[in-house]
């Protein structure tokens, strides 16, 4: 051994003593890929003695599969580059665990590569979490791609960043035609003007919904509802908006029918008793500025017709009377069925003369139905002149109607407050 080699050997020995103190499995390999040094953690990691390890190649120690995985990294390190690779271990108690192997060159004093160091780091938990994250992302991608509702994601600048298959099918445009473009350009100026306010509200941190009738190419007109959901980052800042559009046609139609069944009388389709009372209560709040009259209409001779000709004829008669009353008042006036053969009419009037004239017009309209000789007795009261309470106004008009019946029917009377 030349004396000039002593400083290099002393330096290597110093490095090996330092490496021995590091709590990671570290080995040094010569350029023939034989293990020439390993620290104490490496012995524990390999679960072999130093004598069983030193002088053997990586393939001899861990198998051809391990060397096939490591050889590209060793070749890079032999060229002076530091690289790393990952592999699943197959030896001892570590079998099945993932490790990251860092491979780095050892340079002699002249800068020539004369060996290779490997450092093994256990990354098993990291790999499991990464695989779980990838699997979750794949499941999410499959879900968003196959869910039958159009989904989008728009960033803070209103640029479209994601669309699913249902959105592509609904718009008839491919993702490459959509992604990276402002959503306003994609939707068109008219539709963007309709939807922009909801995006703005979502970017302010509020989840909002918008339902509207849409004319679909394959299904015709359908009620659709779009939800705009803000996307918050870890600091609570809104960084984008998710949208999901759902077909709510059947639900909306059912709700409208249910609402109508509550608001309307099932037989005559005029307002229900409950709705009329709500209208009366609301009207009396503004009666000082806009006086109203409440007319209580009761049919004369209806019971005899109903008993003689049956309920089907009686129902037809009620429908005809309801239609006649609606035709005799303005569209903004309210006509409702109070019960049986009794109807209520709520109308804005200037004064008693106007109310009396309208009552006579309704009396003539009912007589004009000309079915089985029926007529009407009509009593009315004014608000705020006669009453300012809904129940009191109803009672006064009811009393006036009965007074009209006692007078001989087919007449009109104002209440006596």
QUIDAGI-V991941 format. One record per pair of residues at least 24 apart in sequence whose ideal C-beta (glycine too) atoms are under 6 Angstrom apart, sorted by the first residue. I is the first residue (numbers start at 1). J is the second residue. Records with the same first field share a line. If there is no record, write none. Layout:
I = J  J
This chain:
8 = 109
24 = 119
25 = 120
26 = 119
27 = 118
28 = 115  117
29 = 116
30 = 115
33 = 57  58
47 = 92
73 = 103
74 = 116
77 = 103  104  105  116
78 = 113
80 = 105  113
97 = 124
98 = 123  124  127
149 = 244  246
150 = 245
151 = 244
152 = 243
153 = 240  242
154 = 183  240  241
155 = 240
158 = 182  183
160 = 186
198 = 228
199 = 241
202 = 228  230  241
203 = 238
205 = 230  238
222 = 247  249
223 = 248  249  252
265 = 337
267 = 315
268 = 318  319  322  337
270 = 322  335  336  337
271 = 334  336
273 = 338
276 = 336  344
279 = 334  346
280 = 346  390
281 = 390
284 = 383  390
287 = 383  384
288 = 384
290 = 348
291 = 349
292 = 348  383
293 = 347  349  355  380  382
294 = 346  381  393  397
295 = 345  359  378  380
296 = 379  397  398  401
297 = 343  376  378
298 = 342  377  401
299 = 341  374  376
300 = 375  377  409
301 = 374
302 = 341  374
305 = 372
317 = 371
320 = 369
321 = 366  369
324 = 365  366  369
325 = 362
328 = 361  362  365
355 = 380  382
359 = 412
360 = 412
363 = 412
375 = 410
377 = 401  404  405  409
378 = 412
379 = 404  413
381 = 415
386 = 415  417
